[in-house]
């Protein structure tokens, strides 16, 4: 990646070397020195293993359409760190980001005991920018877990929990129940968590909610259904409403839409005195219309995203990076391309369960092109090839993402790029100049990403 282009980004980049750190002491002290910006607006949290970014961004878009000035903080970024910070859909400018980062740097320097990490610095910068930008509600996607995640410095009475997978077990726990407890650690007494948990985890979630004094609302507690033709129906405000038409959308994506709808409804109920929100509660059809428009407009790049590129075969990019998300990808590819049909460009970081991912991809993969980005935690392509054990043709491309993509293009079969959001970022940086679907990214110069 190119060198950082500003003093603030250079300082943020230097924080990568500190790695990850669990705990809220640093971020609390840092925010206190910045005037506790997180107390200047309402906030909601989104946690989970898969689908966090989609639920967070759909919810933020709905809040904006309701007339609320809305901040959105997500991670990781794909091409530029500026993607992580948005107000009403617009990313922070390079000048504004540099300004807030320098103030975070100065606040950190005044407390030598604080060794501010990349994610702590980014979180503090987002909260400060939201305060100064007049944000009324911020949607905060947890970076890792929840209880000890830096975003948990904000007191959010509402949260959405998307899913639970066995990942980051060295930090979050070795069982689904332990990971569930970490993610629900963002909840506050008197709060509400809307969730998409499977039945096996409901007793553990209910026990945590009783202990800590908050409520749960699951997708199973509401009448909703996704029709085979993609029509999404849900009960909101006591009425059955239509949330849109999404043909070919896998069930997990439909669940994410319902989860976002329940989060937005819950926010409206808790803020019913707001004259912009009360009409949505009085008329469920009006709330459904707002949500339907947000869902139609919503694009969250590199999440089951089909790209139309002149001179290319049909291409699908998806940051699927664990068995659950790869299974969802496999369902979508089989319906779009068929069995044994696609060239798969793949790169995976070291802490992912590679075997089940390859097993899910093999039915539709005609060949694999293994690649990595320069980040240290990526598996070498040779490791992926060894795990494949010759079950499908394969080629290795080292760190040359461009060469892997060009090879996929030359083969002519449908292309699937998957395995890591960091690989998605590298692929999008290569494809954006020639792909209108990725034109949004042309405003950015690629910069360094954090190591997790």
N, C-alpha and C positions, 0 to 999 in steps of 0.2 A: 504494500500500500504506500501511497505517497506520504511524505512527511506532513505532520499537522501544519495548517496554514495560518494559525493564530496562536498567541501566547496562552489563551485559555485552553484551546484544544491540546496544545503541547503539554500543559500541566495535566489535563485529564488523561492523556495518553500515558504519561509517566506513572499514573496510578495503577495501570495494568500490572506492573511488576509486583505490586503488593498482593496480587491474587485475591481470593475471596476471604471474607471474614464474617462469621455468624455473630449476631448480637446487635442491639439497638443503642448501646452506650455512645458510640461515635456519632451516629446520625442525630441522636437527641441533642448532644452537645453542639454539634455543628448547626443544627436548626435553631437552637437557642441563641447562638451567636449571630444568626441572621434575622433574629426577630420572630422566630417561630412562624414562618410563612404558611405552614400547613393549617394554621388556625384561622386563616383569612377566607376560607371558602369551604363549602360542603364537599365531601368526597365519598366515593364508593370504591370498593376493592374488587378485583377479579383475581381468583387463585385457581390452581388446578394443574394437571399434567399436560393436557392437550386442549386446544381451543381457547386459551385465555385471550390471546390477541384478537381473535375474531369477535368474541363476546364483548370485550372491552371496546373495540372500535365501533361495533354496531350500536352499543349502548350510548357511546359518546355522540355518534351521529344523530341518534334519536333525540338526545338532550338538546343538541344544537338546533334541530328542526323545531323543537318546542319553544325556541327563543331564548334558551339559557346560554350564556357564554361559557363554553365547555373546554376544559383542558383534558388532554389525553397523554399519559406517560406509559410507554411500552418498551419491551426489550425482547431480543436484541434487535439492533438495526440491521438492515440488509446491505446498504451501500454507504450511507452517511449517518453519523451519530445524530444529526439534526432530525432524522425521522422519528426519534424517540419522543420528541417534545412537540406537541401540536395544540393549537387553540382553534376551535371551530374548523378543524381539518387542515389548517395551514401549518406547516412546520416552522420552527423557530428560524429566524434569519441568522446568518453567520455572525453578524455584528451583535445581535442580542445575545446569542449563545456565548460569545466571547466575553461579553460584559458580565453575565451572571456567573460564568465559570471563574472569572478573575476574582469576583467577590467571594465565591466559595473558597477559592484558593487562599485568599487573605484571611478569611475566618478560620480556616484550618491552620494557617501559620501562627495565628495568635494562641493556638492551643497545641503546643509541641507534643503533648501526650497523644494527640489524635494522629494516627496514620491512616488518612482518609483513603479508602479504596475507590476504584473506578465507579462501582455502582452506588456507593454512598455519595460520591461527588455528583454523579448524574442525577440522583434522586433529589439532593438538596438544590441543585440548579433548576430542576423542573419546578419544584415547589416555589422557589423564589420567583421564577419567571411567571408562573401562574398568578401569584399574588400581584405582581407589578402589572400584569396584563389584564387585571380586573376579572379573572375567572370566577364564575359563580358555583360551578361544580366541576370537580376533577375526577376522572376515571383513572385509577391507578392499577396497572397490571403488576402483580408481584413478580420479582425476578426469579426467586427460588424459594419454594416453601411458602412461608407466610409469617409465622410467629416471630422469627428472627430476621425477616427480610426488611431492608431499609425502608420500603414503602410503608411499613407498619408504624412508622412514626406518626402518620396521620390517623386521627380517630374517625374511622368510617363506621357508621351505624349499619350500613348495608354492604353485603358482599355477594358475589356469585362464585360458586365452586363448580368447575366444569367437569372434572374427571380425576381419577386417581390411578396412577401407574407406578410400578416399582422402578424408580429411577432416582439418581442422586442418593442412593441408599447410604452412602458413607456420611451424608449430612442430614438426611431426613428420617432415617430409620429403615429397618429391614423388613417391615411388614406393611401391608396396606393400611392397617389401623394406625400404626405409628406415623406414617406419612399423612394420613387424614388429620391427625391431631395437630401436626405442624401447620398444615394449610388452614385449618380452622382457627389457628392461633391469631388470626387477624380480627376475630369477632370480639365485640364489646357487649357488656351486659345491657340488655334491652334491645339489642340489635336483631337483624334478620338476615339469614343466609338463604338465598335461593340456590338450588343445587340440582345436579343431574346424577346423583350417586346411584349405583346399582343396589338392589335389595340387600345383598350380603353385608353392605357397610352401613345400613340404616341404624341398626342397634348401637353401633359404636358412635355414630354421629349424634344420635339422640342422647346418649349418656354424656357426651361432651357438652351438648347444648344445655342439659339440665344442670350440670356442674357449674357452667359459666354464665348461665342466665340469659340466653338468647334463644331465638326461635328459628325453626327450619321450615322452608317451603320447597318441596321437591317437585320435579316434573310429574311424578306419579300422583301428586295431590291435586293436579289440575287435569281437566279433560282437554286433551289435544291429540291430534293425529296428523300424520303426513300421508297424504293419498299417493297411490302409485304413480299418478301423473305429475306429482310434485306440488300439488296444492297443499298449503299448510294451514291448518285450522287450530284454534285455541280458544279457551274460555278466559275472557278478560272482563273484569267489572261485572261479573255475573251474566255475561252474554257470550254466545258463541260467535266468534269473528274469524275472518279470513285474513291471514298475515302475508299472503302472496303466493306466487306460482313459481316454483323452482324445479323445472323438469331435470331429471338426472342427478339431482343433489342427493348425496349419501345421507343416511339417517343421522349420523353424528352431526353433520352440518345443520340439519333441520332442528335437532335438539338444541344446538347452540343458539339458533334464532329464537326458539321458545324461551330459553334461559334469559336471553337479553330482553325479551318482552316482559318477563316476570320481574326482572331487575328494574326496568323503567317504570312499570306499574307500581312496584313497591316504593320507588323514589317519589312518584307522584302522590301516593297515599301519605307518605311521611312529610310531604311539603304541600299539603292541599290548600294552605293559605295563600300560596303563590297564584296570582290571577292568571298566569300563563298555563298553569297545570290543572287548575280546578275544572276547566271545560273538558279536559281529557278524561277526568274521573266521572263527570256528569253524563258523558256520552261515550260508551265503549267503542262505538263505530268510529268516532273521531280519533280515539287513541289507536285503534287498529289501522286507520288510514295513515296516521303519522308513522307508525312502525313499519307498515307495508312499504311506504315510500323510502324510509331509511334502509330497509333490507334490499330493496331493488337497487338503490344507489350505491350500496356498500361494496367496496372492493378491498380485500386484504391480500396484498401481493404474496405470491409464492405459497398460497394455501389452496391446493387443488385448482390452480389457475391455468386455464388453457390459453395458449398464445397463438396468434395468427401472425406469421412472419413470412414475408414474400420470399419465395425460393426455398422455404423450409417445409419439411413434413409437419403435420400437426404436432404441437409440442405442449407438454404438461409439466409445470414446475410445482413442486410441493415440498415444503420443509419437513415432511414426515421423518421423524428421527427416533421413534421407538415402536415396539411391536403393535401397539394399539393404533397409532396414526398410520403406520404402513398398511395395516389391514384395511383401514378406510380407503387409503390410496388404491390398494389392490382392487377393491370393490368398484371404484370409479373407473379404473383403467379397463377392467374386464368389460364393463358395460359400454365404454367408448371405443375400445380398440379390439377387444376379443383376446383369445388365448394365444400365447406364443407369437406376439405381434410387435413388441416394442423394443427399441434400443434404450437401455437404462444407463444413464450417467449417474454415478453414485459416489458419495464420499460420506464418511461416518466418523464421529469423534469417539474417543476411546471408552467412555463410560456407558456406551449404549450396548444393548443386548443384540448383537449382530445376527446370530443364528436364526431366530424367529423372523427377523426382518427379511433376510434372504429367502427363507421358506415362503413367505407371503408374496414375494416378488417373482419367484421362479415360474409360476404358471403363465404369466404374460410376458416374461422377459425372453426375448429372442437372443439377446447378447447383453453383456455388461461392459461398460467402460468405466473403470475405477480410477478415481482421481482424488486429490486432497487439496486443501488450501494450505498456506504456510503456517497457520496457527499450530502451536506445539501439540495440542491435544488431539489432533486428527490422527486416525490410523493410517499407516502407510498403505498404498494400494496393494502391495504384496500381501499384507495381512488379510485384506478382504478377499483376494484371489485364493489364498490358502483356505479360508473358510468356505468358499464356494465349492472347492474340491472338484472342479471340472464338470460340474453338473450343467453348465451352460457355457457357450463360448465367451471369452473375456479378453480385454485388452487393458494395459496399464499406461497411465499418462502422467505419473508423478504429480507435480503441482501445476501442470499446464492445462488449466481449465478451458482456455480457448481452443487448444488442440482437441480436447475431448469433445467439445461441442461441435467443432467443424467435422470431426469424424462421424458424429451422430448424424449431422446434416447430410454428409456424403452418402451414408448407407441408404437413406431414403425411407426407412420405416418410421412409424410414429416414435417420438422421443419423449422419455420420462426422465426428469432430473429430480433427484431426491436424496435423502439421507441426513441432511443437516441444513439448518437455516444459514449457517456461514457459507456453505457451498451455494445456497440460493443467492446470497448476496454477490458472490463472485460471478455466478452465471448471469445475474441480472445486469451487473456492470458491463458485461460483454454484449448482452443482447439489447439493452435499452436503445442504443443508437439506431438499430434497424427494426425495432418493434414498437408500433404505435401503442400497443397495450401497456407498454412500460415507459411511455413518454414522460410520466410524472417524475421518473428518476433522473431525467436529463438535467435537472436543475442542480444536481449535487455533484461534487467532486468526491470520489471515494476516499474514505479515511479509515483509520485503524478501528478494529472492533475489540471488545473485551475478550478475555480468553475463555469464558464459560459459555 
